[in-house]
């Protein structure tokens, strides 16, 4: 099954993600708040002028991988389509049979 969302929905996910830590050898604690970095970056209203779609997709996949953990069901990608309001479309193929 394909799940599709538009860029506004992606930004909502990124701007409202929870804190989560990832390993970071340069940090004193050995951890880094990746959720905080993602939320702060994408909360800037002008972010889309300076950050590309590829980084948006990477961060979206990071958030979903963290949320779904072992049950991560597939990566998001930006498709070569726009919706009726000229917004980019993102999709992922999900298998719910497992």
N, CA, C and O atoms as a CHARMM CRD file, in Angstrom:
* protein
*
  392
    1    1 UNK  N      0.84400  -1.17100   0.00000 PROA 1      0.00000
    2    1 UNK  CA     0.00000   0.00000   0.00000 PROA 1      0.00000
    3    1 UNK  C      0.89700   1.24400   0.00000 PROA 1      0.00000
    4    1 UNK  O      1.87100   1.31900   0.74900 PROA 1      0.00000
    5    2 UNK  N      0.55900   2.20000  -0.83600 PROA 2      0.00000
    6    2 UNK  CA     1.31000   3.45400  -0.87200 PROA 2      0.00000
    7    2 UNK  C      0.63200   4.48100   0.02300 PROA 2      0.00000
    8    2 UNK  O     -0.58300   4.67400  -0.02600 PROA 2      0.00000
    9    3 UNK  N      1.44600   5.13000   0.83900 PROA 3      0.00000
   10    3 UNK  CA     0.96900   6.23300   1.66500 PROA 3      0.00000
   11    3 UNK  C      1.56400   7.50700   1.07300 PROA 3      0.00000
   12    3 UNK  O      2.76300   7.57800   0.80400 PROA 3      0.00000
   13    4 UNK  N      0.71400   8.50800   0.87400 PROA 4      0.00000
   14    4 UNK  CA     1.16500   9.76500   0.26000 PROA 4      0.00000
   15    4 UNK  C      0.80900  10.92600   1.16800 PROA 4      0.00000
   16    4 UNK  O     -0.27900  10.97900   1.74100 PROA 4      0.00000
   17    5 UNK  N      1.74500  11.85600   1.28800 PROA 5      0.00000
   18    5 UNK  CA     1.51300  13.09500   2.02700 PROA 5      0.00000
   19    5 UNK  C      2.13000  14.23600   1.24000 PROA 5      0.00000
   20    5 UNK  O      3.00600  14.01900   0.40300 PROA 5      0.00000
   21    6 UNK  N      1.67000  15.45600   1.50800 PROA 6      0.00000
   22    6 UNK  CA     2.24000  16.60400   0.79800 PROA 6      0.00000
   23    6 UNK  C      3.29300  17.28200   1.67400 PROA 6      0.00000
   24    6 UNK  O      3.46700  16.92600   2.83900 PROA 6      0.00000
   25    7 UNK  N      3.97800  18.24300   1.10900 PROA 7      0.00000
   26    7 UNK  CA     5.09500  18.88800   1.78800 PROA 7      0.00000
   27    7 UNK  C      4.65000  19.59300   3.07000 PROA 7      0.00000
   28    7 UNK  O      5.42200  19.65100   4.02700 PROA 7      0.00000
   29    8 UNK  N      3.44300  20.12300   3.11800 PROA 8      0.00000
   30    8 UNK  CA     2.96400  20.76500   4.34800 PROA 8      0.00000
   31    8 UNK  C      2.82700  19.74700   5.47900 PROA 8      0.00000
   32    8 UNK  O      3.13000  20.05000   6.63300 PROA 8      0.00000
   33    9 UNK  N      2.37100  18.54900   5.14700 PROA 9      0.00000
   34    9 UNK  CA     2.25400  17.48800   6.15100 PROA 9      0.00000
   35    9 UNK  C      3.63400  17.02200   6.61300 PROA 9      0.00000
   36    9 UNK  O      3.82300  16.71600   7.79100 PROA 9      0.00000
   37   10 UNK  N      4.59600  16.96600   5.69600 PROA 10     0.00000
   38   10 UNK  CA     5.97100  16.61200   6.05900 PROA 10     0.00000
   39   10 UNK  C      6.53300  17.63800   7.02900 PROA 10     0.00000
   40   10 UNK  O      7.11700  17.27700   8.05100 PROA 10     0.00000
   41   11 UNK  N      6.36000  18.90600   6.71300 PROA 11     0.00000
   42   11 UNK  CA     6.86200  19.96200   7.60100 PROA 11     0.00000
   43   11 UNK  C      6.20900  19.87900   8.97800 PROA 11     0.00000
   44   11 UNK  O      6.86600  20.12700   9.98900 PROA 11     0.00000
   45   12 UNK  N      4.94100  19.53700   9.02500 PROA 12     0.00000
   46   12 UNK  CA     4.25800  19.38300  10.30500 PROA 12     0.00000
   47   12 UNK  C      4.89300  18.26100  11.13100 PROA 12     0.00000
   48   12 UNK  O      5.10700  18.42300  12.33200 PROA 12     0.00000
   49   13 UNK  N      5.19200  17.13400  10.49800 PROA 13     0.00000
   50   13 UNK  CA     5.85600  16.02300  11.19000 PROA 13     0.00000
   51   13 UNK  C      7.21500  16.46000  11.71800 PROA 13     0.00000
   52   13 UNK  O      7.55500  16.18600  12.86800 PROA 13     0.00000
   53   14 UNK  N      7.99200  17.14100  10.87800 PROA 14     0.00000
   54   14 UNK  CA     9.35100  17.54400  11.26400 PROA 14     0.00000
   55   14 UNK  C      9.33800  18.61800  12.35100 PROA 14     0.00000
   56   14 UNK  O     10.16800  18.59400  13.26000 PROA 14     0.00000
   57   15 UNK  N      8.41200  19.54400  12.25800 PROA 15     0.00000
   58   15 UNK  CA     8.34700  20.63900  13.23600 PROA 15     0.00000
   59   15 UNK  C      7.80300  20.19100  14.58600 PROA 15     0.00000
   60   15 UNK  O      7.97700  20.89200  15.58300 PROA 15     0.00000
   61   16 UNK  N      7.15700  19.05500  14.63300 PROA 16     0.00000
   62   16 UNK  CA     6.53000  18.59000  15.87000 PROA 16     0.00000
   63   16 UNK  C      7.07800  17.25400  16.36600 PROA 16     0.00000
   64   16 UNK  O      6.44800  16.59800  17.19600 PROA 16     0.00000
   65   17 UNK  N      8.24300  16.84500  15.86900 PROA 17     0.00000
   66   17 UNK  CA     8.78400  15.55800  16.31400 PROA 17     0.00000
   67   17 UNK  C      9.26100  15.65300  17.76300 PROA 17     0.00000
   68   17 UNK  O      9.61400  16.72700  18.25100 PROA 17     0.00000
   69   18 UNK  N      9.26200  14.51600  18.42800 PROA 18     0.00000
   70   18 UNK  CA     9.73000  14.43600  19.80900 PROA 18     0.00000
   71   18 UNK  C     11.24900  14.42600  19.86300 PROA 18     0.00000
   72   18 UNK  O     11.92100  14.17900  18.86200 PROA 18     0.00000
   73   19 UNK  N     11.77900  14.70000  21.05400 PROA 19     0.00000
   74   19 UNK  CA    13.21800  14.56600  21.25900 PROA 19     0.00000
   75   19 UNK  C     13.60300  13.09600  21.18700 PROA 19     0.00000
   76   19 UNK  O     12.87500  12.23800  21.68700 PROA 19     0.00000
   77   20 UNK  N     14.73200  12.80400  20.57500 PROA 20     0.00000
   78   20 UNK  CA    15.32500  11.47000  20.62800 PROA 20     0.00000
   79   20 UNK  C     16.82100  11.62600  20.43700 PROA 20     0.00000
   80   20 UNK  O     17.28600  12.51000  19.71600 PROA 20     0.00000
   81   21 UNK  N     17.55500  10.76200  21.08900 PROA 21     0.00000
   82   21 UNK  CA    19.01000  10.86300  21.07100 PROA 21     0.00000
   83   21 UNK  C     19.61400   9.83500  20.13900 PROA 21     0.00000
   84   21 UNK  O     19.09900   8.72800  19.97700 PROA 21     0.00000
   85   22 UNK  N     20.72400  10.23300  19.52700 PROA 22     0.00000
   86   22 UNK  CA    21.52200   9.33000  18.71200 PROA 22     0.00000
   87   22 UNK  C     22.94700   9.37400  19.24000 PROA 22     0.00000
   88   22 UNK  O     23.33900  10.33500  19.90200 PROA 22     0.00000
   89   23 UNK  N     23.71400   8.34400  18.95100 PROA 23     0.00000
   90   23 UNK  CA    25.10800   8.31000  19.39200 PROA 23     0.00000
   91   23 UNK  C     25.90700   9.40100  18.69700 PROA 23     0.00000
   92   23 UNK  O     25.71900   9.67300  17.51100 PROA 23     0.00000
   93   24 UNK  N     26.81000  10.02500  19.46400 PROA 24     0.00000
   94   24 UNK  CA    27.66700  11.08300  18.92800 PROA 24     0.00000
   95   24 UNK  C     28.97800  11.04800  19.68400 PROA 24     0.00000
   96   24 UNK  O     29.03200  11.40200  20.86200 PROA 24     0.00000
   97   25 UNK  N     30.03300  10.62500  19.01100 PROA 25     0.00000
   98   25 UNK  CA    31.33300  10.48800  19.66900 PROA 25     0.00000
   99   25 UNK  C     31.95000  11.82600  20.05600 PROA 25     0.00000
  100   25 UNK  O     32.87500  11.85400  20.86800 PROA 25     0.00000
  101   26 UNK  N     31.46900  12.93000  19.50300 PROA 26     0.00000
  102   26 UNK  CA    32.04200  14.24500  19.79300 PROA 26     0.00000
  103   26 UNK  C     31.36900  14.92800  20.98300 PROA 26     0.00000
  104   26 UNK  O     31.85600  15.94700  21.47200 PROA 26     0.00000
  105   27 UNK  N     30.26900  14.37700  21.44100 PROA 27     0.00000
  106   27 UNK  CA    29.54000  14.94500  22.57500 PROA 27     0.00000
  107   27 UNK  C     30.11800  14.39300  23.87300 PROA 27     0.00000
  108   27 UNK  O     30.55900  13.24600  23.93000 PROA 27     0.00000
  109   28 UNK  N     30.10900  15.22000  24.90900 PROA 28     0.00000
  110   28 UNK  CA    30.62000  14.79600  26.21100 PROA 28     0.00000
  111   28 UNK  C     29.83000  13.59600  26.74200 PROA 28     0.00000
  112   28 UNK  O     30.40400  12.68700  27.34200 PROA 28     0.00000
  113   29 UNK  N     28.52800  13.59900  26.52000 PROA 29     0.00000
  114   29 UNK  CA    27.68700  12.50200  27.00200 PROA 29     0.00000
  115   29 UNK  C     27.67300  11.31300  26.03900 PROA 29     0.00000
  116   29 UNK  O     27.18200  10.23800  26.38300 PROA 29     0.00000
  117   30 UNK  N     28.21000  11.50700  24.83600 PROA 30     0.00000
  118   30 UNK  CA    28.16300  10.44900  23.82800 PROA 30     0.00000
  119   30 UNK  C     26.84500  10.38900  23.08400 PROA 30     0.00000
  120   30 UNK  O     26.63300   9.49400  22.26500 PROA 30     0.00000
  121   31 UNK  N     25.94600  11.34600  23.36200 PROA 31     0.00000
  122   31 UNK  CA    24.62400  11.38300  22.74000 PROA 31     0.00000
  123   31 UNK  C     24.36200  12.76300  22.14900 PROA 31     0.00000
  124   31 UNK  O     24.98600  13.74900  22.54200 PROA 31     0.00000
  125   32 UNK  N     23.44200  12.82000  21.20900 PROA 32     0.00000
  126   32 UNK  CA    23.04200  14.07600  20.58800 PROA 32     0.00000
  127   32 UNK  C     21.53400  14.06000  20.39200 PROA 32     0.00000
  128   32 UNK  O     20.97700  13.05200  19.95600 PROA 32     0.00000
  129   33 UNK  N     20.86500  15.16700  20.71000 PROA 33     0.00000
  130   33 UNK  CA    19.40900  15.26000  20.57200 PROA 33     0.00000
  131   33 UNK  C     19.05100  15.54000  19.10900 PROA 33     0.00000
  132   33 UNK  O     18.89900  16.69200  18.70100 PROA 33     0.00000
  133   34 UNK  N     18.92100  14.46800  18.33600 PROA 34     0.00000
  134   34 UNK  CA    18.60900  14.58700  16.91100 PROA 34     0.00000
  135   34 UNK  C     17.20300  15.12400  16.69000 PROA 34     0.00000
  136   34 UNK  O     16.98200  15.88900  15.75100 PROA 34     0.00000
  137   35 UNK  N     16.24800  14.74200  17.53200 PROA 35     0.00000
  138   35 UNK  CA    14.88600  15.25700  17.40600 PROA 35     0.00000
  139   35 UNK  C     14.84500  16.76400  17.57400 PROA 35     0.00000
  140   35 UNK  O     14.13200  17.45400  16.84500 PROA 35     0.00000
  141   36 UNK  N     15.60600  17.28000  18.53200 PROA 36     0.00000
  142   36 UNK  CA    15.68000  18.71900  18.74500 PROA 36     0.00000
  143   36 UNK  C     16.29000  19.43900  17.56100 PROA 36     0.00000
  144   36 UNK  O     15.83300  20.51800  17.18300 PROA 36     0.00000
  145   37 UNK  N     17.33800  18.84000  16.96000 PROA 37     0.00000
  146   37 UNK  CA    17.97500  19.44200  15.78300 PROA 37     0.00000
  147   37 UNK  C     16.98100  19.52000  14.62900 PROA 37     0.00000
  148   37 UNK  O     16.86500  20.55300  13.96900 PROA 37     0.00000
  149   38 UNK  N     16.26800  18.42500  14.39000 PROA 38     0.00000
  150   38 UNK  CA    15.30400  18.38900  13.28900 PROA 38     0.00000
  151   38 UNK  C     14.19700  19.41400  13.52000 PROA 38     0.00000
  152   38 UNK  O     13.85600  20.18100  12.62000 PROA 38     0.00000
  153   39 UNK  N     13.64400  19.42100  14.71800 PROA 39     0.00000
  154   39 UNK  CA    12.54000  20.34500  15.04300 PROA 39     0.00000
  155   39 UNK  C     12.99600  21.80000  14.88200 PROA 39     0.00000
  156   39 UNK  O     12.27200  22.61500  14.31000 PROA 39     0.00000
  157   40 UNK  N     14.18200  22.12700  15.37900 PROA 40     0.00000
  158   40 UNK  CA    14.68600  23.50400  15.29100 PROA 40     0.00000
  159   40 UNK  C     14.94500  23.91500  13.84600 PROA 40     0.00000
  160   40 UNK  O     14.58000  25.01700  13.43600 PROA 40     0.00000
  161   41 UNK  N     15.57300  23.03300  13.07600 PROA 41     0.00000
  162   41 UNK  CA    15.87900  23.34700  11.67600 PROA 41     0.00000
  163   41 UNK  C     14.61300  23.62600  10.88000 PROA 41     0.00000
  164   41 UNK  O     14.53100  24.64200  10.18900 PROA 41     0.00000
  165   42 UNK  N     13.62100  22.73600  10.96500 PROA 42     0.00000
  166   42 UNK  CA    12.44000  22.83900  10.11700 PROA 42     0.00000
  167   42 UNK  C     11.40300  23.81300  10.65300 PROA 42     0.00000
  168   42 UNK  O     10.41500  24.08500   9.97000 PROA 42     0.00000
  169   43 UNK  N     11.59600  24.34800  11.86000 PROA 43     0.00000
  170   43 UNK  CA    10.67200  25.35200  12.39200 PROA 43     0.00000
  171   43 UNK  C     10.92900  26.73500  11.81300 PROA 43     0.00000
  172   43 UNK  O     10.07900  27.61900  11.91800 PROA 43     0.00000
  173   44 UNK  N     12.08300  26.92700  11.20800 PROA 44     0.00000
  174   44 UNK  CA    12.41200  28.19300  10.55100 PROA 44     0.00000
  175   44 UNK  C     11.52500  28.33700   9.31600 PROA 44     0.00000
  176   44 UNK  O     11.52700  27.46300   8.44800 PROA 44     0.00000
  177   45 UNK  N     10.77200  29.42200   9.22900 PROA 45     0.00000
  178   45 UNK  CA     9.84000  29.63400   8.10900 PROA 45     0.00000
  179   45 UNK  C     10.54900  29.72100   6.75500 PROA 45     0.00000
  180   45 UNK  O      9.92800  29.46100   5.72500 PROA 45     0.00000
  181   46 UNK  N     11.83000  30.07900   6.73600 PROA 46     0.00000
  182   46 UNK  CA    12.56700  30.22900   5.47900 PROA 46     0.00000
  183   46 UNK  C     13.44800  29.03100   5.16300 PROA 46     0.00000
  184   46 UNK  O     14.28000  29.10000   4.25900 PROA 46     0.00000
  185   47 UNK  N     13.27800  27.93500   5.89400 PROA 47     0.00000
  186   47 UNK  CA    14.16700  26.79200   5.74000 PROA 47     0.00000
  187   47 UNK  C     14.14700  26.21500   4.33300 PROA 47     0.00000
  188   47 UNK  O     15.18500  25.76500   3.84600 PROA 47     0.00000
  189   48 UNK  N     13.02100  26.21400   3.67900 PROA 48     0.00000
  190   48 UNK  CA    12.91800  25.60300   2.35200 PROA 48     0.00000
  191   48 UNK  C     13.71200  26.36600   1.29700 PROA 48     0.00000
  192   48 UNK  O     13.96900  25.83800   0.21500 PROA 48     0.00000
  193   49 UNK  N     14.10000  27.59200   1.59700 PROA 49     0.00000
  194   49 UNK  CA    14.92000  28.36400   0.66900 PROA 49     0.00000
  195   49 UNK  C     16.39100  27.95700   0.75700 PROA 49     0.00000
  196   49 UNK  O     17.15100  28.17400  -0.18700 PROA 49     0.00000
  197   50 UNK  N     16.79600  27.36700   1.88700 PROA 50     0.00000
  198   50 UNK  CA    18.21000  27.06400   2.07900 PROA 50     0.00000
  199   50 UNK  C     18.51700  25.57200   2.22100 PROA 50     0.00000
  200   50 UNK  O     19.68000  25.17700   2.14300 PROA 50     0.00000
  201   51 UNK  N     17.50400  24.74500   2.42400 PROA 51     0.00000
  202   51 UNK  CA    17.71800  23.31300   2.59900 PROA 51     0.00000
  203   51 UNK  C     16.93200  22.57400   1.52300 PROA 51     0.00000
  204   51 UNK  O     15.79100  22.92500   1.22600 PROA 51     0.00000
  205   52 UNK  N     17.54000  21.56300   0.95000 PROA 52     0.00000
  206   52 UNK  CA    16.91800  20.86400  -0.16500 PROA 52     0.00000
  207   52 UNK  C     15.96800  19.75000   0.23500 PROA 52     0.00000
  208   52 UNK  O     15.87400  19.35800   1.39800 PROA 52     0.00000
  209   53 UNK  N     15.27200  19.26000  -0.77000 PROA 53     0.00000
  210   53 UNK  CA    14.31400  18.16700  -0.60200 PROA 53     0.00000
  211   53 UNK  C     15.01200  16.90500  -0.08500 PROA 53     0.00000
  212   53 UNK  O     14.43700  16.17200   0.71900 PROA 53     0.00000
  213   54 UNK  N     16.23200  16.64600  -0.53300 PROA 54     0.00000
  214   54 UNK  CA    16.94500  15.43800  -0.09000 PROA 54     0.00000
  215   54 UNK  C     17.12700  15.41900   1.42400 PROA 54     0.00000
  216   54 UNK  O     16.92700  14.38400   2.05900 PROA 54     0.00000
  217   55 UNK  N     17.50500  16.56100   2.00700 PROA 55     0.00000
  218   55 UNK  CA    17.66800  16.62400   3.45900 PROA 55     0.00000
  219   55 UNK  C     16.31700  16.48700   4.16300 PROA 55     0.00000
  220   55 UNK  O     16.22900  15.89800   5.24000 PROA 55     0.00000
  221   56 UNK  N     15.26900  17.03300   3.54800 PROA 56     0.00000
  222   56 UNK  CA    13.93300  16.89100   4.12000 PROA 56     0.00000
  223   56 UNK  C     13.54100  15.41100   4.17000 PROA 56     0.00000
  224   56 UNK  O     13.02300  14.94100   5.18300 PROA 56     0.00000
  225   57 UNK  N     13.78600  14.68500   3.09000 PROA 57     0.00000
  226   57 UNK  CA    13.47500  13.26000   3.03300 PROA 57     0.00000
  227   57 UNK  C     14.31800  12.49700   4.05600 PROA 57     0.00000
  228   57 UNK  O     13.80000  11.62000   4.74800 PROA 57     0.00000
  229   58 UNK  N     15.60700  12.81800   4.16000 PROA 58     0.00000
  230   58 UNK  CA    16.47200  12.15500   5.14100 PROA 58     0.00000
  231   58 UNK  C     15.94900  12.35700   6.56400 PROA 58     0.00000
  232   58 UNK  O     15.88300  11.41000   7.34700 PROA 58     0.00000
  233   59 UNK  N     15.58200  13.58800   6.89000 PROA 59     0.00000
  234   59 UNK  CA    15.07900  13.86600   8.24100 PROA 59     0.00000
  235   59 UNK  C     13.72400  13.19600   8.47000 PROA 59     0.00000
  236   59 UNK  O     13.46400  12.71000   9.57100 PROA 59     0.00000
  237   60 UNK  N     12.86000  13.15800   7.46400 PROA 60     0.00000
  238   60 UNK  CA    11.57000  12.48200   7.58700 PROA 60     0.00000
  239   60 UNK  C     11.77500  10.99200   7.85800 PROA 60     0.00000
  240   60 UNK  O     11.10000  10.41400   8.71000 PROA 60     0.00000
  241   61 UNK  N     12.70300  10.37500   7.13500 PROA 61     0.00000
  242   61 UNK  CA    12.99800   8.96300   7.35900 PROA 61     0.00000
  243   61 UNK  C     13.59700   8.73000   8.74600 PROA 61     0.00000
  244   61 UNK  O     13.30000   7.72100   9.38400 PROA 61     0.00000
  245   62 UNK  N     14.42700   9.64200   9.21200 PROA 62     0.00000
  246   62 UNK  CA    15.00900   9.53200  10.55300 PROA 62     0.00000
  247   62 UNK  C     13.91400   9.56300  11.61200 PROA 62     0.00000
  248   62 UNK  O     13.91900   8.75000  12.53700 PROA 62     0.00000
  249   63 UNK  N     12.98000  10.49400  11.48200 PROA 63     0.00000
  250   63 UNK  CA    11.88300  10.60600  12.45400 PROA 63     0.00000
  251   63 UNK  C     11.03100   9.34200  12.44400 PROA 63     0.00000
  252   63 UNK  O     10.70300   8.80900  13.50300 PROA 63     0.00000
  253   64 UNK  N     10.67200   8.86200  11.26300 PROA 64     0.00000
  254   64 UNK  CA     9.83900   7.66100  11.19400 PROA 64     0.00000
  255   64 UNK  C     10.58800   6.42300  11.66900 PROA 64     0.00000
  256   64 UNK  O      9.98800   5.54900  12.29500 PROA 64     0.00000
  257   65 UNK  N     11.88100   6.33000  11.38800 PROA 65     0.00000
  258   65 UNK  CA    12.66800   5.20100  11.87300 PROA 65     0.00000
  259   65 UNK  C     12.69200   5.20800  13.39900 PROA 65     0.00000
  260   65 UNK  O     12.56600   4.15800  14.02900 PROA 65     0.00000
  261   66 UNK  N     12.85300   6.38300  13.99000 PROA 66     0.00000
  262   66 UNK  CA    12.84600   6.49500  15.44900 PROA 66     0.00000
  263   66 UNK  C     11.47200   6.13800  16.01000 PROA 66     0.00000
  264   66 UNK  O     11.37900   5.41900  17.00600 PROA 66     0.00000
  265   67 UNK  N     10.39600   6.63700  15.37500 PROA 67     0.00000
  266   67 UNK  CA     9.04400   6.38000  15.87000 PROA 67     0.00000
  267   67 UNK  C      8.64600   4.90700  15.75000 PROA 67     0.00000
  268   67 UNK  O      8.00700   4.36000  16.64800 PROA 67     0.00000
  269   68 UNK  N      9.02200   4.27200  14.64600 PROA 68     0.00000
  270   68 UNK  CA     8.58800   2.90800  14.38100 PROA 68     0.00000
  271   68 UNK  C      9.57500   1.85300  14.84900 PROA 68     0.00000
  272   68 UNK  O      9.20400   0.69200  15.02200 PROA 68     0.00000
  273   69 UNK  N     10.82900   2.24400  15.05600 PROA 69     0.00000
  274   69 UNK  CA    11.84300   1.31700  15.56100 PROA 69     0.00000
  275   69 UNK  C     11.95800   0.05400  14.73900 PROA 69     0.00000
  276   69 UNK  O     12.09600   0.10000  13.51700 PROA 69     0.00000
  277   70 UNK  N     11.90100  -1.07200  15.42400 PROA 70     0.00000
  278   70 UNK  CA    12.03400  -2.37600  14.78400 PROA 70     0.00000
  279   70 UNK  C     10.98300  -2.57200  13.70100 PROA 70     0.00000
  280   70 UNK  O     11.21600  -3.31100  12.74400 PROA 70     0.00000
  281   71 UNK  N      9.84700  -1.93000  13.83400 PROA 71     0.00000
  282   71 UNK  CA     8.74100  -2.10100  12.89100 PROA 71     0.00000
  283   71 UNK  C      8.76000  -1.07200  11.76200 PROA 71     0.00000
  284   71 UNK  O      7.74700  -0.86900  11.09300 PROA 71     0.00000
  285   72 UNK  N      9.90400  -0.42100  11.54700 PROA 72     0.00000
  286   72 UNK  CA    10.03500   0.56200  10.45900 PROA 72     0.00000
  287   72 UNK  C      9.58500  -0.08600   9.16000 PROA 72     0.00000
  288   72 UNK  O     10.10700  -1.13100   8.77100 PROA 72     0.00000
  289   73 UNK  N      8.62900   0.52200   8.49400 PROA 73     0.00000
  290   73 UNK  CA     7.96000  -0.11100   7.36900 PROA 73     0.00000
  291   73 UNK  C      8.39400   0.37900   5.99400 PROA 73     0.00000
  292   73 UNK  O      7.81400  -0.04200   4.99300 PROA 73     0.00000
  293   74 UNK  N      9.37600   1.23900   5.91100 PROA 74     0.00000
  294   74 UNK  CA     9.82700   1.66400   4.59700 PROA 74     0.00000
  295   74 UNK  C     10.13900   3.13900   4.54800 PROA 74     0.00000
  296   74 UNK  O      9.61300   3.93700   5.32300 PROA 74     0.00000
  297   75 UNK  N     11.00300   3.47800   3.62100 PROA 75     0.00000
  298   75 UNK  CA    11.47100   4.85300   3.51000 PROA 75     0.00000
  299   75 UNK  C     10.54600   5.70400   2.65900 PROA 75     0.00000
  300   75 UNK  O      9.88900   5.23000   1.73300 PROA 75     0.00000
  301   76 UNK  N     10.52400   6.98100   3.01300 PROA 76     0.00000
  302   76 UNK  CA     9.80200   7.98700   2.24500 PROA 76     0.00000
  303   76 UNK  C     10.67000   8.44000   1.07900 PROA 76     0.00000
  304   76 UNK  O     11.89700   8.37200   1.14900 PROA 76     0.00000
  305   77 UNK  N     10.04300   8.89500   0.02400 PROA 77     0.00000
  306   77 UNK  CA    10.74100   9.52400  -1.08700 PROA 77     0.00000
  307   77 UNK  C      9.84800  10.62000  -1.65700 PROA 77     0.00000
  308   77 UNK  O      8.62500  10.58600  -1.51400 PROA 77     0.00000
  309   78 UNK  N     10.47800  11.58200  -2.29900 PROA 78     0.00000
  310   78 UNK  CA     9.72600  12.64400  -2.96700 PROA 78     0.00000
  311   78 UNK  C      9.46800  12.17100  -4.38800 PROA 78     0.00000
  312   78 UNK  O     10.40000  11.80900  -5.10600 PROA 78     0.00000
  313   79 UNK  N      8.21500  12.17300  -4.79000 PROA 79     0.00000
  314   79 UNK  CA     7.87000  11.71200  -6.13700 PROA 79     0.00000
  315   79 UNK  C      7.80300  12.91100  -7.07700 PROA 79     0.00000
  316   79 UNK  O      7.66900  14.05500  -6.64300 PROA 79     0.00000
  317   80 UNK  N      7.89600  12.63000  -8.34100 PROA 80     0.00000
  318   80 UNK  CA     7.90800  13.68200  -9.35300 PROA 80     0.00000
  319   80 UNK  C      6.47500  14.08200  -9.69000 PROA 80     0.00000
  320   80 UNK  O      6.03000  13.96400 -10.83200 PROA 80     0.00000
  321   81 UNK  N      5.76500  14.55900  -8.66900 PROA 81     0.00000
  322   81 UNK  CA     4.36600  14.97600  -8.81300 PROA 81     0.00000
  323   81 UNK  C      4.09900  16.13300  -7.86500 PROA 81     0.00000
  324   81 UNK  O      4.81300  16.33400  -6.88200 PROA 81     0.00000
  325   82 UNK  N      3.06800  16.87800  -8.17800 PROA 82     0.00000
  326   82 UNK  CA     2.58100  17.90000  -7.24900 PROA 82     0.00000
  327   82 UNK  C      1.07800  17.71600  -7.11100 PROA 82     0.00000
  328   82 UNK  O      0.42400  17.16600  -7.99700 PROA 82     0.00000
  329   83 UNK  N      0.53700  18.18400  -5.98300 PROA 83     0.00000
  330   83 UNK  CA    -0.90900  18.04800  -5.79200 PROA 83     0.00000
  331   83 UNK  C     -1.63800  19.22700  -6.42800 PROA 83     0.00000
  332   83 UNK  O     -1.01900  20.04500  -7.10900 PROA 83     0.00000
  333   84 UNK  N     -2.92600  19.31900  -6.21400 PROA 84     0.00000
  334   84 UNK  CA    -3.73800  20.36300  -6.84600 PROA 84     0.00000
  335   84 UNK  C     -3.42900  21.76300  -6.31900 PROA 84     0.00000
  336   84 UNK  O     -3.90700  22.75000  -6.87900 PROA 84     0.00000
  337   85 UNK  N     -2.63400  21.86100  -5.24700 PROA 85     0.00000
  338   85 UNK  CA    -2.22300  23.16200  -4.70800 PROA 85     0.00000
  339   85 UNK  C     -0.74000  23.43100  -4.96700 PROA 85     0.00000
  340   85 UNK  O     -0.13400  24.25900  -4.28700 PROA 85     0.00000
  341   86 UNK  N     -0.14700  22.73300  -5.95200 PROA 86     0.00000
  342   86 UNK  CA     1.25800  22.87500  -6.35300 PROA 86     0.00000
  343   86 UNK  C      2.24000  22.54700  -5.23600 PROA 86     0.00000
  344   86 UNK  O      3.30000  23.16700  -5.14300 PROA 86     0.00000
  345   87 UNK  N      1.90200  21.58200  -4.38900 PROA 87     0.00000
  346   87 UNK  CA     2.79900  21.14300  -3.31400 PROA 87     0.00000
  347   87 UNK  C      3.43600  19.80800  -3.70900 PROA 87     0.00000
  348   87 UNK  O      2.79600  18.95500  -4.32400 PROA 87     0.00000
  349   88 UNK  N      4.72400  19.64500  -3.33800 PROA 88     0.00000
  350   88 UNK  CA     5.40300  18.38400  -3.60400 PROA 88     0.00000
  351   88 UNK  C      4.71100  17.24700  -2.85900 PROA 88     0.00000
  352   88 UNK  O      4.11900  17.44500  -1.79800 PROA 88     0.00000
  353   89 UNK  N      4.80200  16.05100  -3.44200 PROA 89     0.00000
  354   89 UNK  CA     4.19800  14.85800  -2.86000 PROA 89     0.00000
  355   89 UNK  C      5.30900  13.89700  -2.42600 PROA 89     0.00000
  356   89 UNK  O      6.28700  13.68900  -3.14400 PROA 89     0.00000
  357   90 UNK  N      5.13400  13.32000  -1.24100 PROA 90     0.00000
  358   90 UNK  CA     6.05100  12.32100  -0.70500 PROA 90     0.00000
  359   90 UNK  C      5.25800  11.03200  -0.53000 PROA 90     0.00000
  360   90 UNK  O      4.07500  11.06000  -0.19000 PROA 90     0.00000
  361   91 UNK  N      5.92800   9.89100  -0.76800 PROA 91     0.00000
  362   91 UNK  CA     5.22700   8.62700  -0.59300 PROA 91     0.00000
  363   91 UNK  C      6.17300   7.56500  -0.07100 PROA 91     0.00000
  364   91 UNK  O      7.39500   7.68400  -0.15300 PROA 91     0.00000
  365   92 UNK  N      5.55600   6.51200   0.47300 PROA 92     0.00000
  366   92 UNK  CA     6.30800   5.33300   0.88400 PROA 92     0.00000
  367   92 UNK  C      5.43400   4.11300   0.67500 PROA 92     0.00000
  368   92 UNK  O      4.21300   4.16600   0.81700 PROA 92     0.00000
  369   93 UNK  N      6.07300   3.04000   0.34300 PROA 93     0.00000
  370   93 UNK  CA     5.39100   1.75500   0.16000 PROA 93     0.00000
  371   93 UNK  C      5.43100   1.02300   1.49000 PROA 93     0.00000
  372   93 UNK  O      6.49900   0.81300   2.06300 PROA 93     0.00000
  373   94 UNK  N      4.25500   0.63700   1.97800 PROA 94     0.00000
  374   94 UNK  CA     4.15200  -0.00700   3.27600 PROA 94     0.00000
  375   94 UNK  C      3.45100  -1.34900   3.13800 PROA 94     0.00000
  376   94 UNK  O      2.40400  -1.45900   2.50000 PROA 94     0.00000
  377   95 UNK  N      4.04400  -2.36100   3.74700 PROA 95     0.00000
  378   95 UNK  CA     3.46000  -3.69900   3.75600 PROA 95     0.00000
  379   95 UNK  C      2.92300  -3.96200   5.15600 PROA 95     0.00000
  380   95 UNK  O      3.69800  -4.14400   6.09400 PROA 95     0.00000
  381   96 UNK  N      1.61700  -3.98200   5.30200 PROA 96     0.00000
  382   96 UNK  CA     0.99300  -4.19300   6.60900 PROA 96     0.00000
  383   96 UNK  C      0.76200  -5.66800   6.90800 PROA 96     0.00000
  384   96 UNK  O      0.20600  -5.99200   7.95700 PROA 96     0.00000
  385   97 UNK  N      1.16700  -6.56700   6.02700 PROA 97     0.00000
  386   97 UNK  CA     0.88500  -7.98600   6.21600 PROA 97     0.00000
  387   97 UNK  C      1.76400  -8.63800   7.28400 PROA 97     0.00000
  388   97 UNK  O      1.44100  -9.72800   7.75800 PROA 97     0.00000
  389   98 UNK  N      2.85600  -8.00100   7.66800 PROA 98     0.00000
  390   98 UNK  CA     3.77300  -8.60500   8.65100 PROA 98     0.00000
  391   98 UNK  C      3.23800  -8.52200  10.04800 PROA 98     0.00000
  392   98 UNK  O      3.88700  -8.98300  10.98700 PROA 98     0.00000
